[in-house]
Amino acid sequence: MRTLSLLLAVAIVMFAAVTANAQTPANPQLYTFGVSPNLIDVDDMDAYDVPSNGLPNVAPGAKVYLRVGGAYARGTANGNGSEWSTVTFNMIEMPAGSAASLTTFDNGMKAWFIPDVEGTYTIEIMATDDVGESGTDQLKVNVASYVGVGTIVDPAATPTPPQCGACHTELTTSWAATGHGTVLETRLDEAGGHFAERCLPCHTTGSTNPNAMGSGWLDLQKSSSWTFPATLEPGNFAALRNDYPELAKMANVQCESCHGPGGAEANGHGFPPTQNNKIVSDITSEQCKQCHDSPPYHQTVEEFENSGHVMSVGDPSYPWHMNRGSQTRRSSDCARCHTSAGYLDVFHSEQDPATGFTNAPYDNPGYVGCVTCHDPHNDDNDHQLRKPASDLCADCHSIRVSGYSGLHHSHQGPMLKGFGGREFDGYTYENSVHSNIAELCASCHMEPPADDQYQNKMGGHTFSVSYDNDTPDDESDDVLNEAGCISCHAGGITIQDVRNTQDEFKALLDELEQYLKKDQDGDIIYPGSSELTALEDSLVWNYLYVANDNSYGVHNPKYARALLESAIAEAKKLSIEPVDGSIPGSYDLAQNYPNPFNPSTKIRFSLPVGNDVVVRVFNSNGQLVNTLVNSRLNAGTYEVEWHGTNMNSGVYFYTIEAGTYTATKKMVLVK
């Protein structure tokens, strides 16, 4: 089975990185995709007229939507492909008696058909990319009837094949306690509730397409005399179950709502069960959209599509880049946190997450979506989360060394909890109140905004705490979702308050950055390099730990500040070098050299006796730019280096205070 979200299928480029000279052929792949009520409303394509579960396993009469993805040719004489130019769809197999046919749309790049007979339909494509390279692929679509879990009418009954409960006893038992497992019963019996007949397709089992057959709820309801209760009250569901058992067997959101109908062949769904897509295990969240993407009341998907998680497999120009793994290096095992398949493979299997690896690349990786975080079969945690909210995010938002950025931009979990930085002896490292929030990330990032106009832009499943009003280059109209803040910040908090904090930490980062060891190109040497001493390694670690957390101190201000200030203090000790072992006869502040300079210069000073010494740099306006020395030094001559990398050209003054001795000199930075 292969399905793919429209959001990821925008531009499937390739499965794995290849060298510039390597030639790989065009490798198109055919996918089904889902159509939600929201897509029907907002898209003007006539083809989108009924919802679809996005699975290659459907009931007769359901509409199946198809599109091409896969890998374009690479390294050809004409260069690399970047899009499909032409696609030909052909139905090469269908059940006896079927009159189904394919209809193309979207300039021939997509197709749909409506299966009319149960059985297997095979569709083949030939796709040609924009450098003239072609390839083919086939997809089998299974069409069958719904059979139910087998325990809705009589919970004590023993299900019989092909009913799901006959083989999957443990899963169906845990599923029965979830919200999906009781959703119709809960809503029909909810006195004073808002449930209405129009809500039935998403609170029952079967196709949400009213034209579909296959013995799902909507199909059975057509021939049933059951009517929607005039009053919502306890006992309604019992009456349905007792008086209309045939219809009631499709009540609630059962297994087949997500896996497709299980009635293929007399022996259930055959073996192996996924053969020819006779049952589907899909992790792309396509099937969730048919119900959870129906604004204004059900807009979780719309929120999610404004989040960064939806692009976790990669950006539109290279979306399969993160669908790669390693059996030896965790830092190269990207799929563990960038794909749904990889996350489930590592964190929710018999592997030890600390030592386990993915089996990437996956044919159907799935972005970090609904089933990545939520367990459809289990309600042990709130909101059917796979782990408590305070732990779930930290599985992936954890510390990982990166060859591209020193530290992967992902360690918000440890930063928030207050560990993972390099802590030096003699300093105090405390946590901010954010570390004590019960649900940690979710409390601030998922709190719904007070203003409804921002409902799909901040909070909820957008996971955003601010919104730029679609003007990324204009900060003046940015807004902050303070709904998650006011429980602690009773006086309110503004986006400017946040920026003030971030500016403070950016200044500390700039100060620390000047002490970090760099290569010949001026780039920071990352942790783990043999070119760094242990202290130098810790300095760059703390720099990257705060910088790559991306909140610039907001997540845990006390801890982040302590990491930077202690690193700066240690760096200053490292940068103060005794010139020789002699004891000078008097105090002296020498002229810096070179002067003028770009970007660094050295300042020498002499102490005839031990003393508390402060050496500072000021700009021409008398504003403090940097404190180079602030410690007690023994008698001797010392040299300290100042880096003006982030400073503007101009005149600067440096001063020394050592006991009663003070002196000031001028230096010139020329860039």
Secondary structure, DSSP 8 states (H G I E B T S, - for coil): --B--TTTTT----SS---TT--B--EEEEEE--B-HHHHHH---TT--S-B---SEE-TT--EEEEEEEE--BSBTTB---SEEEEEEEEEE--TT-----EEETTTTEEEE---SSEEEEEEEEEEETTS-EEEEEEEEEE------S-SS-TTS---TTSGGGT-HHHHHHHTTSHHHHHHHHHHT-TT----GGGGGGSBSS-S-TT--SS-HHHHHHT------SS--TTHHHHHHHH-HHHHTTBS--HHHHH-----STTTT-SSTTGGGSS----SSHHHHHHH-BTTTB-HHHHHTTSSGGGTT--TTSTTTTS---SS-GGG-THHHHSHHHHHHHHSSSS-TTT-----S-SS---S-HHHHB-TT--SSGGGBSS-HHHHGGGTSS--EETTTEE-TTTHHHHHHT-SS---TT------GGGG-TTTHHHHHSS--SSGGGTTTSSGGG--SEE-TT-TT-GGG-EE-GGGTTTT-TT---HHHHHHHHHHHHHHHHHHHTTS-B-TTS-B--TT-TTS-HHHHHHHHHHHHHHTTSSTTSS-HHHHHHHHHHHHHHHHHHH-EE--S---SS-EE---BSSSBSSEEEEEEEESS-EEEEEEEEETTS-EEEEEEEEEE-SEEEEEEEE-TTS-SEEEEEEEEETTEEEEEEEEE--
